Amino acid sequence: MENENKTIEYVLDSFAFLAHLENEERGVKVTNILKDARESQDIILYASVINIGEVYYITMRERGEEKAEEVFSLIKRLPIQIIEADTDLTLKASKLKNDGVRFLIYLFNLSRSRVTFLGTVYDK
């Protein structure tokens, strides 16, 4: 029996957010997925609060606190579910990262089985 659930789930990392926010070429994929998620309940987006903090920090460091607040306000309006940090999953993911594995792929895949890691826009 085929899986009738056609929901697509993505995880955005800080690089995906920054590529989108800075209108980079690699951010086009992110922008399109954000647009599609606004128009469809079949697309679910996740982001770790840790990655939101990274975006805030990078923006504040490069452009100041006022711009970081503006970016954070924008992120809060995006069609994403922000996942709070979980100590056990974070430690498991950190151990995997120590072995050279991308951190958030495992942070989310340890808790969800059908998630596409959108941060890979920077890996291709």
DSSP file (Angstrom, degrees, kcal/mol; ACC not computed):
  #  RESIDUE AA STRUCTURE BP1 BP2  ACC     N-H-->O    O-->H-N    N-H-->O    O-->H-N    TCO  KAPPA ALPHA  PHI   PSI    X-CA   Y-CA   Z-CA
    1    1 A M              0   0    0      0, 0.0     2,-0.1     0, 0.0     3,-0.0   0.000 360.0 360.0 360.0 127.7    0.0    0.0    0.0
    2    2 A E        -     0   0    0      1,-0.1     2,-0.7     2,-0.0     3,-0.0  -0.399 360.0-102.0 -75.0 152.1    1.4    3.4   -1.0
    3    3 A N        -     0   0    0      1,-0.2    -1,-0.1    -2,-0.1     0, 0.0  -0.650  31.8-167.0 -73.2 115.0    1.8    6.2    1.4
    4    4 A E        +     0   0    0     -2,-0.7     2,-0.7     2,-0.0    -1,-0.2   0.621  59.3 100.6 -81.6 -12.6   -1.2    8.5    0.6
    5    5 A N        -     0   0    0      1,-0.1    -2,-0.1     2,-0.0    37,-0.0  -0.644  49.0-176.9 -76.5 115.0    0.2   11.4    2.7
    6    6 A K        +     0   0    0     -2,-0.7     2,-0.2     2,-0.1    -1,-0.1   0.119  31.2 138.8-101.1  20.7    1.8   13.7    0.2
    7    7 A T        -     0   0    0     36,-0.1     2,-0.5     1,-0.0    36,-0.2  -0.451  39.1-155.1 -67.3 135.2    3.1   16.1    2.8
    8    8 A I  E     -a   43   0A   0     34,-3.4    36,-2.9    -2,-0.2     2,-0.4  -0.955   8.2-162.7-112.5 130.7    6.6   17.4    2.1
    9    9 A E  E     -ab  44 115A   0    105,-0.6   107,-3.0    -2,-0.5     2,-0.3  -0.933   6.8-174.7-117.9 138.3    8.6   18.6    5.1
   10   10 A Y  E     -ab  45 116A   0     34,-2.5    36,-2.3    -2,-0.4     2,-0.5  -0.944  15.8-147.4-128.5 150.4   11.8   20.8    5.0
   11   11 A V  E     -ab  46 117A   0    105,-2.3   107,-2.5    -2,-0.3   108,-0.8  -0.983  14.5-153.4-115.3 126.5   14.2   22.0    7.6
   12   12 A L  E     -a   47   0A   0     34,-3.0    36,-0.5    -2,-0.5     2,-0.2  -0.856  10.1-165.3 -98.8 130.4   15.8   25.4    7.1
   13   13 A D     >  -     0   0    0     -2,-0.5     4,-2.1    34,-0.1     3,-0.2  -0.485  41.4 -90.4-101.7-178.8   19.2   26.0    8.6
   14   14 A S  H  > S+     0   0    0      1,-0.2     4,-2.7     2,-0.2     5,-0.2   0.862 126.1  54.6 -63.1 -35.7   20.9   29.4    9.1
   15   15 A F  H  > S+     0   0    0      2,-0.2     4,-2.5     1,-0.2    -1,-0.2   0.889 107.4  50.4 -65.5 -37.8   22.6   29.2    5.7
   16   16 A A  H  > S+     0   0    0      2,-0.2     4,-2.1    -3,-0.2    -2,-0.2   0.932 112.3  47.2 -64.3 -45.0   19.2   28.7    4.0
   17   17 A F  H  X S+     0   0    0     -4,-2.1     4,-3.2     1,-0.2     5,-0.2   0.941 113.7  47.3 -60.0 -47.8   17.7   31.7    5.8
   18   18 A L  H  X S+     0   0    0     -4,-2.7     4,-2.4     1,-0.2     6,-0.2   0.891 109.8  52.5 -64.8 -39.3   20.7   33.9    5.0
   19   19 A A  H  <>S+     0   0    0     -4,-2.5     5,-2.4    -5,-0.2     8,-0.4   0.915 114.8  43.4 -61.6 -41.7   20.7   32.9    1.3
   20   20 A H  H ><5S+     0   0    0     -4,-2.1     3,-1.4     3,-0.2    -2,-0.2   0.951 115.7  46.8 -66.0 -50.4   17.0   33.7    1.1
   21   21 A L  H 3<5S+     0   0    0     -4,-3.2    -2,-0.2     1,-0.3    -1,-0.2   0.810 114.8  46.4 -65.4 -31.3   17.3   37.0    3.1
   22   22 A E  T 3<5S-     0   0    0     -4,-2.4    -1,-0.3    -5,-0.2    -2,-0.2   0.283 108.6-122.5 -96.5  10.5   20.3   38.2    1.1
   23   23 A N  T < 5 +     0   0    0     -3,-1.4    -3,-0.2     1,-0.1    -4,-0.1   0.844  50.2 169.7  53.4  39.0   18.7   37.3   -2.3
   24   24 A E    > < -     0   0    0     -5,-2.4     3,-0.9    -6,-0.2     4,-0.4  -0.392  48.6-111.3 -76.5 159.4   21.6   35.0   -3.2
   25   25 A E  T >  S+     0   0    0      1,-0.3     3,-1.4     2,-0.2     4,-0.4   0.902 121.1  51.8 -56.4 -42.8   21.4   32.7   -6.2
   26   26 A R  T 3> S+     0   0    0      1,-0.3     4,-0.6     2,-0.1     3,-0.5   0.701  99.6  66.6 -68.6 -18.0   21.3   29.7   -3.9
   27   27 A G  H <> S+     0   0    0     -3,-0.9     4,-2.9    -8,-0.4    -1,-0.3   0.590  77.5  83.0 -78.5 -10.6   18.4   31.4   -2.0
   28   28 A V  H <> S+     0   0    0     -3,-1.4     4,-2.6    -4,-0.4    -1,-0.2   0.912  90.3  50.6 -60.4 -42.7   16.1   31.1   -4.9
   29   29 A K  H  > S+     0   0    0     -3,-0.5     4,-2.2    -4,-0.4    -1,-0.2   0.918 112.3  47.3 -60.6 -43.3   15.2   27.5   -4.0
   30   30 A V  H  X S+     0   0    0     -4,-0.6     4,-2.6     2,-0.2    -2,-0.2   0.933 111.5  50.5 -63.6 -46.9   14.5   28.6   -0.4
   31   31 A T  H  X S+     0   0    0     -4,-2.9     4,-2.3     1,-0.2    -2,-0.2   0.906 111.1  49.1 -58.5 -43.9   12.4   31.6   -1.6
   32   32 A N  H  X S+     0   0    0     -4,-2.6     4,-2.6     2,-0.2    -1,-0.2   0.895 111.3  48.7 -64.5 -40.5   10.3   29.3   -3.9
   33   33 A I  H  X S+     0   0    0     -4,-2.2     4,-2.5     2,-0.2    -2,-0.2   0.896 110.3  51.4 -68.2 -39.2    9.7   26.8   -1.1
   34   34 A L  H  X S+     0   0    0     -4,-2.6     4,-1.6     2,-0.2    -2,-0.2   0.918 111.7  47.7 -61.4 -42.7    8.7   29.5    1.3
   35   35 A K  H  X S+     0   0    0     -4,-2.3     4,-1.2    -5,-0.2    -2,-0.2   0.934 112.4  48.5 -63.0 -46.3    6.2   30.8   -1.3
   36   36 A D  H  X S+     0   0    0     -4,-2.6     4,-1.1     1,-0.2     3,-0.3   0.879 108.1  55.0 -61.8 -38.3    4.9   27.3   -2.0
   37   37 A A  H  < S+     0   0    0     -4,-2.5    -1,-0.2     1,-0.2     3,-0.2   0.836 104.4  54.2 -66.0 -32.6    4.5   26.7    1.8
   38   38 A R  H  < S+     0   0    0     -4,-1.6    -1,-0.2     1,-0.2    -2,-0.2   0.825 114.8  41.1 -67.1 -29.9    2.3   29.8    2.1
   39   39 A E  H  < S+     0   0    0     -4,-1.2     2,-0.4    -3,-0.3    -2,-0.2   0.544 115.4  49.7 -96.7  -9.3    0.1   28.5   -0.6
   40   40 A S    ><  -     0   0    0     -4,-1.1     3,-0.8    -3,-0.2    -1,-0.1  -0.993  53.4-157.0-139.2 134.9   -0.1   24.8    0.4
   41   41 A Q  T 3  S+     0   0    0     -2,-0.4    -1,-0.1     1,-0.2    -4,-0.1   0.499  92.8  75.1 -81.2  -4.1   -0.8   22.9    3.6
   42   42 A D  T 3  S+     0   0    0    -35,-0.1   -34,-3.4     1,-0.1     2,-0.5   0.465  85.0  71.6 -86.6  -1.9    1.1   20.0    2.1
   43   43 A I  E <   -a    8   0A   0     -3,-0.8     2,-0.5   -36,-0.2   -34,-0.2  -0.968  64.0-173.4-118.0 121.2    4.4   21.7    2.7
   44   44 A I  E     -a    9   0A   0    -36,-2.9   -34,-2.5    -2,-0.5     2,-0.4  -0.954   5.4-160.5-117.5 130.4    5.6   22.0    6.2
   45   45 A L  E     -ac  10  80A   0     34,-0.5    36,-3.0    -2,-0.5     2,-0.3  -0.892   6.9-172.4-113.2 139.8    8.7   24.0    7.2
   46   46 A Y  E     +ac  11  81A   0    -36,-2.3   -34,-3.0    -2,-0.4     2,-0.3  -0.920   5.9 179.7-125.9 152.9   10.8   23.7   10.3
   47   47 A A  E     -ac  12  82A   0     34,-2.0    36,-3.3    -2,-0.3     2,-0.3  -0.973  27.9-121.2-148.6 142.9   13.7   25.6   11.8
   48   48 A S  E  >  - c   0  83A   0    -36,-0.5     4,-1.9    -2,-0.3     3,-0.4  -0.606  18.7-129.6 -80.2 141.8   15.6   25.1   15.0
   49   49 A V  H  > S+     0   0    0     34,-2.6     4,-2.1    -2,-0.3    -1,-0.1   0.803 111.1  62.7 -59.2 -27.3   15.6   28.0   17.4
   50   50 A I  H  > S+     0   0    0     33,-0.3     4,-1.8     2,-0.2    -1,-0.2   0.916 103.2  46.9 -64.0 -43.0   19.4   27.5   17.4
   51   51 A N  H  > S+     0   0    0     -3,-0.4     4,-2.4     2,-0.2    -2,-0.2   0.868 108.6  54.7 -67.6 -35.5   19.5   28.4   13.7
   52   52 A I  H  X S+     0   0    0     -4,-1.9     4,-2.4     1,-0.2    -1,-0.2   0.918 108.4  50.2 -61.4 -41.6   17.3   31.4   14.3
   53   53 A G  H  X S+     0   0    0     -4,-2.1     4,-2.8     2,-0.2    -2,-0.2   0.876 108.2  52.5 -63.2 -37.7   19.8   32.6   16.9
   54   54 A E  H  X S+     0   0    0     -4,-1.8     4,-2.9     2,-0.2     5,-0.2   0.918 109.7  48.3 -63.8 -43.4   22.6   32.0   14.4
   55   55 A V  H  X S+     0   0    0     -4,-2.4     4,-2.5     2,-0.2     5,-0.2   0.921 112.8  49.0 -62.4 -43.2   20.9   34.2   11.8
   56   56 A Y  H  X S+     0   0    0     -4,-2.4     4,-2.7     2,-0.2    -2,-0.2   0.941 113.5  46.4 -60.1 -48.6   20.2   36.9   14.5
   57   57 A Y  H  X S+     0   0    0     -4,-2.8     4,-2.8     2,-0.2     5,-0.2   0.932 113.8  46.7 -61.5 -48.2   23.9   36.8   15.6
   58   58 A I  H  X S+     0   0    0     -4,-2.9     4,-2.2     1,-0.2     5,-0.2   0.914 114.7  47.4 -62.6 -43.1   25.3   36.9   12.1
   59   59 A T  H  X>S+     0   0    0     -4,-2.5     4,-3.2    -5,-0.2     5,-0.6   0.920 113.5  47.7 -64.8 -43.3   23.0   39.7   11.1
   60   60 A M  H  X5S+     0   0    0     -4,-2.7     4,-1.6    -5,-0.2    -2,-0.2   0.914 112.8  49.0 -64.3 -42.3   23.8   41.7   14.2
   61   61 A R  H  <5S+     0   0    0     -4,-2.8    -1,-0.2    -5,-0.2    -2,-0.2   0.897 122.6  32.4 -63.0 -40.9   27.5   41.2   13.8
   62   62 A E  H  <5S+     0   0    0     -4,-2.2    -2,-0.2    -5,-0.2    -1,-0.2   0.784 138.6  13.5 -89.8 -28.6   27.5   42.3   10.1
   63   63 A R  H  <5S-     0   0    0     -4,-3.2     4,-0.3    -5,-0.2    -3,-0.2   0.440 106.8 -99.7-133.1  -1.7   24.7   44.9   10.1
   64   64 A G     X< -     0   0    0     -4,-1.6     4,-1.9    -5,-0.6    -1,-0.2  -0.116  38.3 -74.0 101.2 162.7   23.8   45.9   13.6
   65   65 A E  H  > S+     0   0    0      1,-0.2     4,-2.5     2,-0.2     5,-0.2   0.860 123.9  57.5 -66.2 -37.9   21.2   45.1   16.2
   66   66 A E  H  > S+     0   0    0      1,-0.2     4,-1.9     2,-0.2    -1,-0.2   0.924 109.8  44.8 -60.2 -43.9   18.4   47.0   14.6
   67   67 A K  H  > S+     0   0    0     -4,-0.3     4,-2.6     2,-0.2    -1,-0.2   0.879 110.6  55.0 -67.3 -37.7   18.7   45.0   11.4
   68   68 A A  H  X S+     0   0    0     -4,-1.9     4,-2.4     1,-0.2    -2,-0.2   0.902 108.4  48.5 -62.0 -40.8   18.9   41.8   13.4
   69   69 A E  H  X S+     0   0    0     -4,-2.5     4,-2.3     2,-0.2    -1,-0.2   0.886 110.8  51.2 -65.0 -39.1   15.6   42.7   15.1
   70   70 A E  H  X S+     0   0    0     -4,-1.9     4,-1.9    -5,-0.2    -2,-0.2   0.921 111.5  46.9 -62.8 -44.6   14.1   43.4   11.6
   71   71 A V  H  X S+     0   0    0     -4,-2.6     4,-2.6     2,-0.2    -2,-0.2   0.907 111.2  51.5 -65.1 -42.4   15.3   40.1   10.3
   72   72 A F  H  X S+     0   0    0     -4,-2.4     4,-2.1     1,-0.2    -1,-0.2   0.900 108.7  51.3 -62.5 -40.4   13.9   38.2   13.4
   73   73 A S  H  X S+     0   0    0     -4,-2.3     4,-0.7     1,-0.2    -1,-0.2   0.894 110.8  49.0 -61.8 -40.6   10.6   39.9   12.9
   74   74 A L  H >X S+     0   0    0     -4,-1.9     3,-1.0     1,-0.2     4,-0.5   0.921 108.9  52.1 -64.7 -45.1   10.5   38.8    9.3
   75   75 A I  H >< S+     0   0    0     -4,-2.6     3,-1.4     1,-0.3     5,-0.3   0.889 103.3  58.2 -59.6 -40.5   11.4   35.2   10.2
   76   76 A K  H 3< S+     0   0    0     -4,-2.1    -1,-0.3     1,-0.3    -2,-0.2   0.760 105.1  51.8 -62.7 -23.8    8.6   35.1   12.7
   77   77 A R  H << S+     0   0    0     -3,-1.0    -1,-0.3    -4,-0.7    -2,-0.2   0.536  88.5 102.7 -89.8  -7.3    6.1   35.9    9.9
   78   78 A L  S << S-     0   0    0     -3,-1.4     2,-2.4    -4,-0.5   -44,-0.0  -0.392  89.2-105.1 -73.9 154.7    7.4   33.1    7.6
   79   79 A P  S    S+     0   0    0      0, 0.0   -34,-0.5     0, 0.0     2,-0.3  -0.363  79.6 120.5 -79.2  63.2    5.4   29.9    7.3
   80   80 A I  E     -c   45   0A   0     -2,-2.4     2,-0.6    -5,-0.3   -34,-0.2  -0.917  61.8-131.5-127.3 152.3    7.7   27.8    9.5
   81   81 A Q  E     -c   46   0A   0    -36,-3.0   -34,-2.0    -2,-0.3     2,-0.6  -0.914  24.9-142.4 -99.6 119.8    7.4   25.9   12.8
   82   82 A I  E     -c   47   0A   0     -2,-0.6     2,-0.5   -36,-0.2   -34,-0.2  -0.739  12.7-149.4 -87.1 122.8   10.2   26.9   15.1
   83   83 A I  E     -c   48   0A   0    -36,-3.3   -34,-2.6    -2,-0.6   -33,-0.3  -0.805  12.8-130.5 -95.6 124.4   11.5   23.9   17.0
   84   84 A E        -     0   0    0     -2,-0.5     2,-0.1   -36,-0.2    -1,-0.0  -0.343  35.4 -91.1 -69.2 154.0   12.8   24.5   20.5
   85   85 A A        -     0   0    0    -37,-0.0     2,-0.5    -2,-0.0    -1,-0.1  -0.439  36.2-156.9 -67.7 137.7   16.2   23.0   21.4
   86   86 A D     >  -     0   0    0      1,-0.1     4,-2.8    -2,-0.1     5,-0.2  -0.982   9.1-146.8-118.1 121.7   16.0   19.6   23.0
   87   87 A T  H  > S+     0   0    0     -2,-0.5     4,-2.5     1,-0.2     5,-0.2   0.912  95.4  47.0 -58.2 -49.2   19.0   18.8   25.1
   88   88 A D  H  > S+     0   0    0      1,-0.2     4,-2.3     2,-0.2    -1,-0.2   0.937 116.5  43.5 -61.5 -47.3   19.1   15.0   24.4
   89   89 A L  H  > S+     0   0    0      1,-0.2     4,-2.7     2,-0.2    -1,-0.2   0.891 113.0  52.9 -65.5 -37.9   18.7   15.4   20.6
   90   90 A T  H  X S+     0   0    0     -4,-2.8     4,-2.4     2,-0.2    -1,-0.2   0.913 110.4  47.2 -63.9 -42.2   21.2   18.3   20.6
   91   91 A L  H  X S+     0   0    0     -4,-2.5     4,-2.0    -5,-0.2    -1,-0.2   0.905 112.6  49.2 -66.8 -40.9   23.8   16.2   22.3
   92   92 A K  H  X S+     0   0    0     -4,-2.3     4,-1.9    -5,-0.2    -2,-0.2   0.928 113.2  47.4 -61.4 -44.5   23.2   13.2   20.0
   93   93 A A  H  X S+     0   0    0     -4,-2.7     4,-2.5     1,-0.2    -2,-0.2   0.881 109.1  54.2 -65.3 -37.6   23.5   15.4   17.0
   94   94 A S  H  X S+     0   0    0     -4,-2.4     4,-1.9     2,-0.2    -1,-0.2   0.886 106.8  51.3 -63.9 -38.6   26.7   17.0   18.4
   95   95 A K  H  X S+     0   0    0     -4,-2.0     4,-0.7     2,-0.2    -1,-0.2   0.900 111.0  48.1 -65.0 -39.6   28.2   13.6   18.8
   96   96 A L  H ><>S+     0   0    0     -4,-1.9     5,-1.7     1,-0.2     3,-0.9   0.889 108.1  54.7 -66.7 -38.1   27.3   12.8   15.2
   97   97 A K  H ><5S+     0   0    0     -4,-2.5     3,-2.6     1,-0.3    -1,-0.2   0.874  98.9  62.4 -62.8 -35.4   28.8   16.1   14.1
   98   98 A N  H 3<5S+     0   0    0     -4,-1.9    -1,-0.3     1,-0.3    -2,-0.2   0.796 100.4  54.5 -58.6 -27.5   32.0   15.1   15.8
   99   99 A D  T <<5S-     0   0    0     -3,-0.9    -1,-0.3    -4,-0.7    -2,-0.2   0.287 131.4 -96.5 -89.1   9.9   32.1   12.3   13.3
  100  100 A G  T < 5S+     0   0    0     -3,-2.6     2,-0.3     1,-0.3    -3,-0.2   0.642  79.5 138.3  89.1  16.0   31.8   14.8   10.4
  101  101 A V      < -     0   0    0     -5,-1.7    -1,-0.3    -8,-0.1    -2,-0.1  -0.755  65.0 -96.3 -98.1 141.6   28.0   14.6    9.9
  102  102 A R     >  -     0   0    0     -2,-0.3     4,-1.2     1,-0.1     3,-0.2  -0.346  35.6-137.2 -57.8 127.4   25.9   17.7    9.3
  103  103 A F  H  > S+     0   0    0      1,-0.2     4,-1.9     2,-0.2     3,-0.5   0.917  92.9  40.6 -55.5 -59.3   24.4   18.8   12.6
  104  104 A L  H  > S+     0   0    0      1,-0.2     4,-2.1     2,-0.2     5,-0.4   0.741 102.7  67.7 -75.5 -21.7   20.8   19.7   11.8
  105  105 A I  H  > S+     0   0    0      1,-0.2     4,-2.2     2,-0.2    -1,-0.2   0.958 112.6  34.7 -56.2 -46.8   20.2   16.8    9.4
  106  106 A Y  H  X S+     0   0    0     -4,-1.2     4,-1.9    -3,-0.5    -2,-0.2   0.824 109.8  62.9 -80.6 -32.0   20.5   14.5   12.4
  107  107 A L  H  < S+     0   0    0     -4,-1.9     4,-0.4     1,-0.2    -1,-0.2   0.926 117.4  30.5 -57.4 -43.6   18.9   16.8   15.0
  108  108 A F  H >X S+     0   0    0     -4,-2.1     4,-2.2     2,-0.2     3,-0.9   0.858 116.8  55.3 -85.6 -36.8   15.7   16.7   13.0
  109  109 A N  H 3< S+     0   0    0     -4,-2.2    -2,-0.2    -5,-0.4    -3,-0.2   0.734  99.7  62.7 -72.0 -18.6   16.0   13.2   11.5
  110  110 A L  T 3< S+     0   0    0     -4,-1.9    -1,-0.3     1,-0.2    -2,-0.2   0.800 117.8  28.8 -69.2 -26.9   16.4   11.8   15.0
  111  111 A S  T <4 S+     0   0    0     -3,-0.9     2,-0.4    -4,-0.4    -2,-0.2   0.617 127.3  38.9-108.0 -15.7   12.9   13.1   15.8
  112  112 A R     <  -     0   0    0     -4,-2.2     3,-0.3     1,-0.1    -1,-0.2  -0.988  58.6-158.9-136.7 144.2   11.2   13.0   12.4
  113  113 A S  S    S+     0   0    0     -2,-0.4     2,-0.2     1,-0.2    -1,-0.1   0.710  83.9  46.3 -98.9 -20.1   11.6   10.4    9.7
  114  114 A R  S    S+     0   0    0      2,-0.1  -105,-0.6  -104,-0.0     2,-0.5  -0.404  76.2 131.6-122.2  56.9   10.5   12.2    6.5
  115  115 A V  E     -b    9   0A   0     -3,-0.3     2,-0.5    -2,-0.2  -105,-0.2  -0.919  44.2-148.7-115.4 131.9   12.3   15.6    6.5
  116  116 A T  E     -b   10   0A   0   -107,-3.0  -105,-2.3    -2,-0.5     2,-0.9  -0.859  21.6-131.7 -94.6 126.7   14.3   17.1    3.7
  117  117 A F  E >   -b   11   0A   0     -2,-0.5     3,-1.4  -107,-0.2  -105,-0.1  -0.683  18.8-168.9 -82.2 106.4   17.1   19.2    5.0
  118  118 A L  G >  S+     0   0    0   -107,-2.5     3,-1.8    -2,-0.9  -106,-0.2   0.703  75.4  78.9 -72.7 -19.0   16.8   22.5    3.1
  119  119 A G  G >  S+     0   0    0   -108,-0.8     3,-1.9     1,-0.3    -1,-0.3   0.676  71.0  84.7 -61.8 -15.0   20.2   23.7    4.2
  120  120 A T  G X>  +     0   0    0     -3,-1.4     3,-1.3     1,-0.3     4,-0.9   0.550  61.7  89.8 -67.9  -4.2   21.7   21.4    1.6
  121  121 A V  G <4 S+     0   0    0     -3,-1.8    -1,-0.3     1,-0.3     3,-0.2   0.794  88.8  51.0 -59.1 -23.6   21.2   24.3   -0.9
  122  122 A Y  G <4 S+     0   0    0     -3,-1.9    -1,-0.3     1,-0.2    -2,-0.2   0.613 103.9  57.4 -87.1 -12.4   24.7   25.3    0.2
  123  123 A D  T <4        0   0    0     -3,-1.3    -2,-0.2    -4,-0.2    -1,-0.2   0.610 360.0 360.0 -91.9 -12.3   26.1   21.8   -0.3
  124  124 A K     <        0   0    0     -4,-0.9    -1,-0.2    -3,-0.2    -2,-0.1   0.416 360.0 360.0-111.0 360.0   25.2   21.5   -4.0
